[in-house]
């Protein structure tokens, strides 16, 4: 596919450093009044906005005060206008056909705004709350760019860097049908699984590599992968990579990629932690921001439930016993194990998900949650990103998160792809001030209630009910050699490691270097089945918004 030149006419001839200096010195700010006066880069409004227009973005924003974010680099070159349909885009016919087959009928806002520019070869800096459609916003132009090309062994043509194993798996799963339509091969390389199998996939040839930084670095050091032919680089959830301390590894990898390549950076939050990446590696990016909090206003309800210390466990137990699935977030893996054990003892089909579990255990737990065998997933922050479960309408912060970004990402497990959902935070008396600050930083104006176990208000908000009291046991699926090694039991295993589905690491999950949670597994096609999509309270009975036929569009 032909690309328009990446270099703007007004900046040709200067070094990347010179262009960064000019861009920084000349940066001005516009104020987004819908964001509480937060500085905003010109050109970062809703689809169709122009640099310098100073338009408002996200009209439904809360009135709560917001954290200020750094002023994003001002776009020097006017972006292409947003589109209303995929048919307007210059994409291969087979890719457009695959979108129709997958039930993806019209672009989400971040896709509508960024796709024309990304397809034209422009660098893109995109922000949208989790579930807003970022994966296809970078995945479609990446695949379109590679249409008709074949990678040499060990020399991929495109790279998607992500912070966690389960996000790598989710990205691969979302892009697989479109890659297959173009006969492009995907390989997923992450920690926690056989590096030998992943090396074999790269030696067989893969056009696109989805990777966590640590494992990719290992493969490069083994000379099983080179980055000197990468034409498109994607950084997904770049803020989390910075927060997790991956920045030195990320920059070392980016320095090995040709400067002439296209760079696409997407994240649910953009703050000073990724300023280095933007200024050092993106040239004249098209900036588009769908506010992560304002985007949740119309699809999420946020509740603070003030409870006494002695009532917290009983309250959580009644919520977990609801008629429908729920994710409960706790601070530590030991606390998650204790709560899961307690819930099982009173008749709630619960299971813990955290970094202390093996990769195979995490994959099975997530599969059982998606198919309804487990109805209460008791998790640490490893489940806060990269897990997509259709029909999940309630998230509970058993322990309030310490950071507003963690709050937004935990809550982002619900209300995905246009659906509705509820986020509940249990607040003890000594946590009130800290949680109020957390809500202000997140830009959330929650509803607040004082509750006790067994009260009607708790049932109304969460669908809580009294558990049966009959202990239950969760039986793990029979071990399967392919599943242990990362295969996808819900999908035929490809004979060629570099097949257009996922390469040898396709069962990858969790976080690189052992920090995080298990990947996405065989249950991905059955994610809406099982124990009900809603509870008996408001969280379960609220009518859903119109959503695309294929929820993966909202990833």
SULMODA-V869239 format. One record per pair of residues at least 24 apart in sequence whose C-alpha atoms are under 8 Angstrom apart, sorted by the first residue. I is the first residue (numbers start at 1). J is the second residue. D is the distance in Angstrom with one decimal. If there is no record, write none. Layout:
((I J D) (I J D))
This chain:
((1 144 7.2) (1 145 5.9) (1 146 7.7) (1 147 7.1) (3 119 7.5) (3 120 5.5) (3 121 5.5) (4 120 5.5) (4 121 6.0) (5 121 7.0) (6 121 5.9) (6 122 5.6) (6 123 7.7) (6 262 7.8) (7 283 7.8) (7 284 7.9) (8 76 7.6) (8 77 6.3) (8 284 7.5) (16 280 7.6) (16 283 7.7) (17 280 7.5) (19 283 8.0) (20 279 6.0) (20 280 7.1) (23 73 6.5) (23 74 7.0) (24 73 6.7) (27 71 7.8) (27 73 6.3) (27 74 5.7) (28 71 7.8) (28 74 7.1) (29 71 6.4) (30 54 5.6) (32 56 5.5) (32 57 6.7) (34 58 6.3) (34 59 6.0) (34 60 7.5) (34 61 5.6) (34 62 7.8) (35 61 6.5) (35 62 7.8) (35 66 6.9) (35 291 8.0) (36 63 6.8) (36 64 7.4) (36 65 5.8) (36 66 5.9) (38 66 7.1) (38 67 7.4) (38 68 5.3) (38 69 6.7) (39 68 6.8) (39 69 6.7) (39 70 7.1) (39 71 5.9) (40 69 7.9) (40 70 7.9) (40 71 5.7) (40 72 6.7) (41 71 5.5) (41 72 4.8) (41 73 6.3) (41 74 5.5) (41 75 7.9) (41 287 7.4) (42 74 5.5) (42 75 6.7) (42 287 7.9) (43 74 7.1) (43 75 6.3) (43 79 7.9) (43 286 7.3) (43 287 5.9) (43 288 6.9) (44 286 7.7) (44 287 4.8) (44 288 4.2) (44 289 5.3) (45 288 6.1) (45 289 6.2) (45 290 7.7) (46 109 7.5) (46 113 7.4) (46 288 7.0) (46 289 7.0) (46 290 7.0) (47 81 7.1) (47 82 5.1) (47 109 6.5) (47 110 7.4) (47 112 6.6) (47 113 4.6) (47 288 7.7) (48 80 7.7) (48 81 4.7) (48 82 4.8) (48 113 6.6) (49 81 7.5) (50 78 6.5) (50 79 6.9) (51 75 6.4) (51 76 7.8) (51 78 6.4) (51 79 7.8) (57 289 7.8) (57 290 7.2) (57 291 7.5) (58 290 7.0) (58 291 6.5) (58 294 5.8) (58 295 7.0) (59 294 7.7) (60 294 6.0) (60 295 8.0) (60 297 6.7) (60 298 7.6) (61 293 7.3) (61 294 4.4) (61 295 7.9) (61 297 6.8) (62 294 6.7) (62 297 7.5) (62 443 6.4) (62 444 6.4) (62 445 6.4) (63 443 7.6) (63 445 7.4) (64 440 5.7) (64 443 5.3) (64 444 6.2) (64 445 5.9) (65 440 5.5) (65 441 7.0) (65 443 6.1) (66 440 6.1) (66 441 5.2) (66 442 6.7) (66 443 5.2) (67 440 7.9) (67 441 5.3) (67 442 7.5) (67 443 7.9) (69 270 7.1) (69 271 5.3) (69 272 6.9) (70 271 6.0) (70 272 5.8) (70 275 7.7) (72 287 7.8) (73 278 7.9) (73 279 7.5) (73 284 7.7) (73 285 7.7) (74 284 7.7) (74 287 8.0) (75 284 5.5) (75 285 6.0) (75 286 6.0) (75 287 6.9) (76 284 6.0) (77 284 7.0) (79 117 6.5) (79 286 6.2) (80 116 6.3) (80 117 5.9) (81 113 7.0) (81 116 7.4) (82 112 5.2) (82 113 4.4) (82 114 7.2) (82 115 7.9) (82 116 6.8) (83 112 5.1) (83 113 6.8) (83 116 7.4) (84 112 6.4) (85 112 7.7) (89 115 7.7) (89 116 6.4) (90 116 7.9) (90 119 7.2) (91 119 7.8) (91 141 7.9) (91 144 6.0) (92 144 6.5) (92 147 7.6) (94 181 6.1) (94 182 6.6) (95 144 7.5) (95 178 6.2) (95 181 6.4) (95 182 6.9) (98 177 7.1) (98 178 6.0) (98 181 6.4) (99 178 7.5) (102 177 8.0) (102 549 7.6) (102 550 6.0) (103 548 6.8) (103 549 4.9) (103 550 5.3) (104 548 6.2) (104 549 6.5) (104 550 6.0) (104 553 6.6) (105 548 7.1) (108 132 7.1) (108 133 6.3) (108 554 7.8) (109 290 7.8) (110 134 6.9) (110 137 6.8) (110 288 7.1) (110 289 7.6) (110 290 6.8) (111 136 7.1) (111 137 4.7) (113 288 7.1) (114 286 7.5) (114 288 7.0) (115 140 7.8) (115 141 6.7) (117 286 7.2) (118 264 7.8) (119 144 7.6) (119 145 7.4) (121 262 6.4) (122 262 6.8) (122 263 7.9) (122 284 7.9) (122 285 6.6) (122 286 7.0) (123 262 5.7) (123 263 5.0) (123 264 5.5) (123 282 6.2) (123 283 6.3) (123 284 6.8) (123 285 4.6) (123 286 6.3) (124 263 6.7) (124 264 4.8) (124 265 6.1) (124 266 7.9) (124 282 7.8) (124 285 4.8) (124 286 4.8) (124 287 6.1) (124 288 7.9) (125 264 6.2) (125 265 5.0) (125 266 6.0) (125 278 7.9) (125 285 6.0) (125 286 6.0) (125 287 4.8) (125 288 6.4) (126 264 7.9) (126 265 6.2) (126 266 4.7) (126 267 6.5) (126 286 8.0) (126 287 5.9) (126 288 4.9) (126 289 5.8) (127 266 5.7) (127 267 5.1) (127 268 5.3) (127 269 6.2) (127 270 6.8) (127 288 6.3) (127 289 4.6) (127 290 5.8) (127 291 7.2) (127 292 7.6) (128 266 7.8) (128 267 6.5) (128 268 4.8) (128 269 7.3) (128 289 6.0) (128 290 4.6) (128 291 5.9) (128 292 5.5) (128 295 8.0) (129 267 7.7) (129 268 4.5) (129 269 7.3) (129 290 7.0) (129 291 6.6) (129 292 3.9) (129 293 7.1) (129 295 6.7) (129 296 7.7) (129 408 7.9) (129 412 7.4) (130 268 5.7) (130 292 7.4) (130 409 6.6) (130 412 5.4) (130 413 7.9) (130 416 7.5) (130 555 7.1) (131 412 6.7) (131 413 7.9) (131 415 7.7) (131 416 4.7) (131 417 5.6) (131 554 4.7) (131 555 4.7) (132 416 7.2) (132 417 6.3) (132 554 5.1) (132 555 6.4) (133 417 7.3) (133 553 5.6) (133 554 4.0) (133 555 4.9) (134 266 6.7) (134 267 7.9) (134 554 7.3) (134 555 6.2) (135 171 6.5) (135 174 7.4) (135 175 8.0) (135 553 7.6) (135 554 7.7) (135 555 5.5) (136 174 7.8) (136 175 7.5) (136 553 6.5) (136 555 7.5) (138 234 7.1) (138 264 6.7) (138 266 7.9) (139 175 6.5) (140 178 7.8) (142 232 6.4) (143 178 7.7) (143 179 6.6) (143 182 7.7) (143 184 7.8) (146 184 7.9) (146 207 7.6) (147 182 6.2) (147 184 7.6) (148 182 7.5) (149 207 7.9) (150 184 7.7) (150 206 7.9) (150 207 6.4) (151 205 5.7) (151 206 5.9) (151 207 5.1) (152 205 5.6) (152 206 7.8) (153 202 6.3) (153 203 4.6) (153 204 5.6) (153 205 4.4) (153 206 7.5) (154 202 5.0) (154 203 4.9) (154 204 7.5) (154 205 6.1) (154 206 7.7) (154 224 5.6) (154 225 4.5) (154 226 6.0) (155 202 7.6) (155 205 7.2) (155 206 7.6) (155 207 7.9) (155 225 6.1) (155 226 5.3) (155 227 6.4) (155 228 7.4) (155 229 6.2) (155 230 7.8) (156 202 7.7) (156 205 7.1) (156 206 5.6) (156 207 4.8) (156 208 5.9) (156 209 6.6) (156 225 7.7) (156 226 7.4) (156 227 6.9) (156 229 6.6) (156 230 6.2) (157 206 7.9) (157 207 5.0) (157 208 6.1) (157 227 8.0) (157 229 5.6) (157 230 4.3) (157 231 5.6) (157 232 7.1) (158 207 6.3) (158 208 4.8) (158 209 6.3) (158 230 5.0) (158 231 5.8) (158 232 4.8) (158 233 5.9) (159 208 5.8) (159 209 5.0) (159 210 6.0) (159 211 7.5) (159 230 6.8) (159 232 6.5) (159 233 4.9) (159 234 6.1) (160 208 7.6) (160 209 6.2) (160 210 4.7) (160 211 6.2) (160 233 6.0) (160 234 4.6) (160 235 6.0) (160 236 7.0) (161 210 6.1) (161 211 5.1) (161 212 5.7) (161 213 6.7) (161 233 7.8) (161 234 6.1) (161 235 5.0) (161 236 6.1) (162 210 7.4) (162 211 6.2) (162 212 5.2) (162 213 7.4) (162 235 6.4) (162 236 5.2) (162 237 6.4) (162 238 7.4) (162 241 7.3) (163 212 5.6) (163 213 7.2) (163 236 7.7) (163 237 6.8) (163 238 7.5) (163 240 6.5) (163 241 5.1) (163 244 8.0) (163 246 7.9) (163 511 6.7) (163 512 7.0) (164 212 6.3) (164 386 7.6) (164 509 7.2) (164 510 5.4) (164 511 3.8) (164 512 5.7) (164 516 6.6) (164 517 7.8) (165 190 5.9) (165 191 7.3) (165 212 6.8) (165 508 5.7) (165 509 3.8) (165 510 3.9) (165 511 4.5) (165 512 6.1) (165 516 7.3) (165 517 7.1) (165 518 6.9) (165 519 5.9) (166 385 8.0) (166 386 5.5) (166 387 6.8) (166 508 6.6) (166 509 3.8) (166 510 4.6) (166 511 6.9) (166 517 6.6) (166 518 5.8) (166 519 3.8) (166 520 5.8) (167 385 6.8) (167 386 4.0) (167 387 7.0) (167 509 7.3) (167 510 7.6) (167 519 7.4) (168 210 6.0) (168 211 6.3) (168 212 7.2) (168 386 7.8) (168 508 7.3) (168 509 7.1) (168 519 8.0) (169 506 6.7) (169 507 7.0) (169 508 5.9) (169 509 6.1) (169 519 5.9) (169 520 5.7) (170 386 6.2) (170 387 7.2) (170 388 7.6) (170 519 7.8) (170 520 6.3) (171 210 7.6) (171 555 8.0) (172 210 6.9) (172 502 6.7) (172 506 7.9) (173 502 7.8) (174 552 5.9) (174 553 7.7) (174 555 7.6) (176 500 7.0) (176 501 5.4) (176 502 7.0) (177 501 7.6) (179 500 6.3) (179 501 7.5) (180 500 5.0) (180 501 6.5) (183 500 6.0) (184 208 7.6) (184 499 8.0) (184 500 5.4) (185 498 5.7) (185 499 5.4) (185 500 4.0) (185 501 6.6) (185 502 7.4) (185 503 7.6) (186 210 7.4) (186 498 6.8) (186 499 7.2) (186 500 5.8) (186 501 6.2) (186 502 5.3) (186 503 6.0) (187 498 6.8) (187 502 5.5) (187 503 4.3) (187 504 6.9) (187 505 6.8) (187 506 7.4) (188 502 6.6) (188 503 6.1) (188 504 7.2) (188 505 5.1) (188 506 5.9) (188 508 7.2) (189 215 6.4) (189 216 6.6) (189 505 5.7) (189 508 7.5) (190 214 7.6) (190 215 5.2) (190 216 7.3) (190 505 7.2) (190 508 6.2) (190 509 7.5) (190 511 8.0) (190 512 6.2) (191 215 5.4) (191 508 7.7) (191 511 7.4) (191 512 5.0) (191 513 6.0) (191 514 7.0) (192 359 6.6) (192 508 7.4) (192 509 7.8) (192 512 7.4) (192 513 7.6) (192 514 6.8) (193 359 7.8) (193 485 6.7) (193 486 6.9) (193 505 6.9) (193 508 6.7) (194 485 7.2) (194 505 7.6) (195 219 7.7) (197 504 5.3) (197 505 6.9) (198 503 7.3) (198 504 5.3) (198 505 5.6) (199 224 5.7) (199 225 7.8) (200 497 7.1) (200 504 7.6) (201 497 5.0) (201 498 5.2) (201 503 5.7) (201 504 5.8) (202 498 7.3) (204 497 6.8) (204 498 5.7) (205 498 6.0) (206 498 5.7) (212 511 7.9) (212 512 5.9) (213 246 7.1) (213 249 6.1) (213 250 6.2) (213 253 7.8) (213 512 7.3) (214 249 7.1) (214 512 6.2) (214 513 6.6) (215 512 7.1) (215 513 7.9) (217 249 7.5) (217 253 7.4) (227 256 6.0) (227 257 5.4) (228 256 6.5) (228 257 5.4) (228 258 6.0) (229 257 7.4) (229 258 7.3) (230 257 6.1) (230 258 6.9) (230 261 6.9) (231 258 7.6) (231 260 7.8) (231 261 4.6) (231 262 6.2) (232 261 5.7) (232 262 4.8) (232 263 6.0) (232 264 7.7) (233 261 7.3) (233 262 6.2) (233 263 4.9) (233 264 6.2) (234 263 5.9) (234 264 4.7) (234 265 5.7) (234 266 7.6) (235 263 7.9) (235 264 6.3) (235 265 4.7) (235 266 6.2) (236 265 6.1) (236 266 5.0) (236 267 5.9) (237 266 6.1) (237 267 4.3) (237 268 6.6) (237 269 8.0) (238 265 7.1) (238 266 6.9) (238 267 5.9) (238 274 6.8) (239 267 6.6) (239 269 6.5) (239 270 6.3) (239 271 7.2) (239 273 6.4) (239 274 6.0) (242 273 6.0) (242 274 6.6) (243 273 7.3) (251 277 7.7) (254 281 7.8) (268 292 6.2) (269 405 7.2) (292 408 7.5) (293 408 7.4) (293 442 6.8) (293 443 6.1) (293 444 6.8) (294 443 7.9) (296 415 7.7) (299 415 5.8) (299 418 6.9) (299 419 6.4) (299 420 4.5) (299 421 6.3) (299 545 7.8) (300 415 6.1) (300 420 5.7) (300 421 4.9) (300 422 5.4) (300 423 7.1) (301 421 6.5) (301 422 4.7) (301 423 6.2) (301 446 7.5) (301 447 8.0) (302 422 6.0) (302 423 4.9) (302 424 6.0) (302 444 7.6) (302 445 7.6) (302 446 4.8) (302 447 6.2) (303 422 7.7) (303 423 6.2) (303 424 4.8) (303 425 6.3) (303 446 5.2) (303 447 4.7) (303 448 5.7) (303 449 7.6) (304 424 6.0) (304 425 5.0) (304 426 6.2) (304 427 6.6) (304 446 6.4) (304 447 6.2) (304 448 4.8) (304 449 6.4) (305 424 7.0) (305 425 6.0) (305 426 5.0) (305 427 5.9) (305 448 6.0) (305 449 5.2) (305 450 5.7) (305 451 6.3) (306 426 6.1) (306 427 4.7) (306 428 6.0) (306 429 7.2) (306 448 7.5) (306 449 6.2) (306 450 4.7) (306 451 6.3) (307 426 6.6) (307 427 6.0) (307 428 5.5) (307 429 7.3) (307 450 6.3) (307 451 5.9) (307 452 6.6) (308 428 5.9) (308 429 6.8) (308 452 8.0) (309 428 6.1) (309 429 7.8) (311 452 6.7) (311 453 6.7) (312 426 7.4) (314 453 6.2) (315 452 7.0) (315 453 5.0) (315 454 7.9) (316 398 7.1) (317 343 6.5) (317 466 8.0) (317 467 7.4) (318 453 7.3) (318 454 7.7) (318 464 4.9) (318 465 5.0) (318 466 5.3) (318 467 6.4) (319 459 7.9) (319 462 6.3) (319 463 6.7) (319 464 4.2) (319 465 6.6) (320 348 6.8) (320 375 7.8) (320 376 5.8) (320 464 7.1) (321 347 7.9) (321 348 5.7) (321 376 8.0) (321 464 6.4) (321 465 5.9) (321 466 6.6) (321 467 5.3) (322 462 7.6) (322 463 5.4) (322 464 4.8) (322 465 5.6) (322 535 5.7) (322 536 7.1) (323 463 7.0) (323 531 7.2) (323 532 6.7) (323 534 6.7) (323 535 4.5) (323 536 6.1) (324 375 6.5) (324 531 5.5) (324 532 4.7) (324 533 5.5) (324 534 4.8) (324 535 4.8) (324 540 7.5) (325 369 7.8) (325 372 7.5) (325 374 7.9) (325 375 4.5) (325 376 5.8) (325 377 7.9) (325 392 6.3) (325 393 7.6) (325 394 7.3) (325 531 6.6) (325 532 6.9) (325 533 6.7) (325 534 7.1) (325 535 7.8) (326 375 6.4) (326 376 5.1) (326 377 6.4) (326 392 6.8) (326 393 7.4) (326 394 5.3) (326 395 5.8) (326 396 7.3) (327 376 5.9) (327 377 4.7) (327 378 6.0) (327 379 7.1) (327 394 6.9) (327 395 5.0) (327 396 6.2) (328 376 7.2) (328 377 6.2) (328 378 4.9) (328 379 6.1) (328 395 6.1) (328 396 4.7) (328 397 5.8) (328 398 6.0) (329 378 6.1) (329 379 5.0) (329 380 5.4) (329 381 6.8) (329 395 7.9) (329 396 6.3) (329 397 4.9) (329 398 5.6) (329 399 6.5) (329 410 7.7) (330 378 7.3) (330 379 6.1) (330 380 5.2) (330 381 7.5) (330 397 6.8) (330 398 5.6) (330 399 5.0) (330 400 7.8) (331 380 5.8) (331 381 7.3) (331 399 6.1) (331 401 7.5) (332 380 6.1) (333 379 7.5) (333 380 6.3) (336 378 5.7) (336 379 6.1) (336 380 7.0) (337 378 7.8) (339 378 7.3) (340 378 6.2) (344 471 5.7) (344 472 5.4) (344 473 6.7) (345 469 7.1) (345 470 7.0) (345 471 4.3) (345 472 6.5) (346 467 6.2) (346 468 6.5) (346 469 4.1) (346 470 5.6) (346 471 5.2) (346 472 7.6) (347 467 6.0) (347 468 5.4) (347 469 5.1) (347 470 4.7) (347 471 4.6) (347 472 5.3) (348 375 7.5) (348 376 7.3) (348 467 6.7) (348 468 7.8) (348 471 7.7) (348 472 6.9) (349 373 7.3) (349 374 5.1) (349 375 5.5) (349 376 6.2) (349 472 6.6) (349 473 7.5) (349 474 6.8) (350 374 5.5) (350 375 6.0) (350 376 4.5) (350 377 5.8) (350 378 6.9) (350 474 7.7) (351 376 6.6) (351 377 5.4) (351 378 6.0) (351 474 7.7) (352 377 6.0) (352 378 4.6) (352 379 5.7) (353 377 6.9) (353 378 6.1) (353 379 4.7) (353 380 6.8) (353 382 7.9) (353 383 7.4) (353 517 6.9) (353 518 7.8) (354 379 5.8) (354 380 5.5) (354 381 7.8) (354 382 6.1) (354 383 7.6) (354 516 6.9) (354 517 5.6) (354 518 7.9) (355 382 6.9) (355 510 7.6) (355 514 6.8) (355 515 5.9) (355 516 4.8) (355 517 5.2) (355 518 7.9) (357 517 7.9) (358 518 7.8) (359 484 7.9) (359 508 7.8) (359 509 6.9) (359 510 7.4) (359 517 7.6) (359 518 5.3) (359 519 7.5) (360 483 7.2) (360 484 5.4) (360 486 7.9) (360 518 7.5) (361 518 7.6) (362 509 8.0) (362 517 6.5) (362 518 4.3) (362 519 6.9) (363 507 7.8) (363 509 7.3) (363 518 5.2) (363 519 5.5) (363 520 6.2) (363 521 5.6) (364 476 7.0) (364 477 7.1) (364 521 7.4) (366 518 7.6) (366 519 7.8) (366 520 6.9) (366 521 7.1) (366 523 7.8) (367 520 7.5) (367 521 5.9) (367 522 6.3) (367 523 4.7) (367 524 7.4) (368 523 7.4) (370 523 5.9) (370 524 7.1) (370 526 6.5) (370 527 4.4) (370 528 6.7) (370 529 6.9) (370 530 7.6) (371 523 6.2) (371 526 5.7) (371 527 5.8) (371 528 7.0) (371 529 5.2) (371 530 5.1) (371 531 7.7) (372 529 6.2) (372 530 3.8) (372 531 4.5) (372 532 7.5) (373 474 7.8) (373 530 6.9) (373 531 7.2) (374 474 7.5) (375 531 6.4) (381 406 7.6) (381 410 7.5) (382 510 7.1) (382 511 7.4) (382 515 7.7) (382 516 4.8) (382 517 4.9) (383 410 7.6) (383 516 8.0) (383 517 6.3) (384 409 5.4) (384 410 4.5) (384 411 7.9) (384 412 7.7) (384 413 7.0) (385 409 6.0) (385 410 7.1) (385 412 7.9) (385 413 7.5) (387 413 6.8) (387 520 7.3) (388 413 6.5) (388 555 7.4) (389 413 7.3) (389 414 8.0) (389 524 7.9) (389 527 5.5) (389 528 6.9) (390 416 7.7) (390 527 5.4) (390 528 4.9) (390 551 7.0) (391 419 7.8) (391 527 7.8) (391 528 5.6) (391 533 5.0) (391 534 7.5) (392 421 7.4) (392 533 6.1) (392 534 7.4) (393 420 6.5) (393 421 4.2) (393 422 6.0) (393 533 7.0) (393 534 6.2) (393 539 6.2) (393 540 6.6) (394 421 5.8) (394 422 4.9) (394 423 5.9) (394 424 7.6) (394 462 7.4) (394 539 6.4) (394 540 8.0) (395 422 6.4) (395 423 4.9) (395 424 6.3) (396 423 5.9) (396 424 4.7) (396 425 5.7) (396 426 7.6) (397 423 7.7) (397 424 6.1) (397 425 4.5) (397 426 6.2) (398 425 6.4) (398 426 5.5) (399 425 7.4) (399 426 6.8) (399 427 7.8) (400 425 6.2) (400 426 7.0) (400 427 7.2) (400 435 7.1) (402 438 7.5) (403 438 6.7) (404 438 5.5) (404 439 7.1) (404 441 5.9) (404 442 5.0) (405 442 7.0) (407 442 7.5) (408 442 7.1) (416 551 7.8) (416 554 6.3) (416 555 7.7) (417 547 6.0) (417 548 7.1) (417 551 5.8) (417 552 7.7) (417 553 6.9) (417 554 4.2) (417 555 7.2) (418 545 5.9) (418 546 6.4) (418 547 5.1) (418 548 7.9) (418 554 7.7) (419 544 5.4) (419 545 5.2) (419 546 7.0) (419 547 6.2) (420 542 7.6) (420 543 7.7) (420 544 5.6) (420 545 6.5) (421 539 6.3) (422 462 8.0) (422 539 5.8) (459 536 7.8) (459 537 5.7) (460 536 7.9) (460 537 4.5) (460 538 5.6) (460 539 8.0) (461 537 5.8) (461 538 5.4) (461 539 6.2) (462 535 7.0) (462 536 7.9) (462 537 5.4) (462 538 6.5) (462 539 5.6) (462 540 7.7) (463 535 4.9) (463 536 4.6) (463 537 3.6) (463 538 6.7) (463 539 6.7) (463 540 6.9) (464 535 7.8) (464 536 7.7) (464 537 7.2) (483 507 7.2) (488 521 6.1) (488 522 5.3) (489 521 7.7) (489 522 5.2) (490 521 7.7) (490 522 4.3) (490 523 6.7) (490 524 8.0) (490 525 7.7) (491 522 7.1))
